[in-house]
Amino acid sequence: MGRDRIVIGNWKMYKTSREAADYIEHLAKKIEGCSTRVYLAVPYTSIASASNTAKQSGILIGAQNMNDARDGAFTGEIAAMMLKEAGADFVILGHSERRRIFNESDEFIHRKVIRALSDDLQTVLCVGETGAEREEGKTEEVLLRQIESALQDVPDKAHEKVILAYEPVWAIGTGKTATAQAAQEAHAYCRKCLEQIFGKRKSGHISILYGGSVNPDKVKEIVKQKDIDGVLVGGASLDPDTLAAIIHQCEGKR
Ligand code: 13P
């Protein structure tokens, strides 16, 4: 289907802008010549300097969240156009830490997705079940609800700017990576959900990434799977050498 390999590092609330610049210079050297597309979701305060440093390298810089409003009296929030102006090319939305710790609803995430896409930011939509939901056999139900609610009414052609990330909550930051087979099954189901929304042709161009305790030892088996187009990496992305090792493991023909 010709989908690119993508590796996204999600730094969460780590690294100052100075650390970001050093990191990016180091990473860029380590991955010179790689064909995998590399994205870094950095803290807001690092977006401007990180995107400047990353310019020649092809690494894309983005944010980890945003508000759905164009602008307004929302103390402490940030708008899509501000992220764009600072140099962001993409934004992560619906991360389980936002859903769980900050009580973000499916409806709020949907409004953010529409805003991000309308303001021309690539959108990395995160979905995934909790451990309890998996044990209760509700994985598919949760994925369908999260995907359908977030991606309904997406403007025409905007699907081209969507990346989906399957991140089972029980695998995030726990060291419990999903088996390649379990991840593939969930990804195949996510692809079915995308097909229902966008049709086979359009959805075939949407990349689906796996996230949850990805490390250089596990990644190769994961990205070998048919419906897994790359990975979204948290903890292991904080060290540029480790992220470079993950990127190298992802290289090769799809
Ligand atoms: P870990 O790789 O630390 O499990 O985090 C995954 C994640 O939340 C990426 O968005």
Boltz pocket constraint, residues with backbone or C-beta under 6 A from the ligand:
constraints:
  - pocket:
      binder: B
      contacts: [[A, 10], [A, 95], [A, 167], [A, 171], [A, 172], [A, 173], [A, 174], [A, 175], [A, 211], [A, 212], [A, 213], [A, 214], [A, 232], [A, 233], [A, 234], [A, 235], [A, 236]]
      max_distance: 6.0
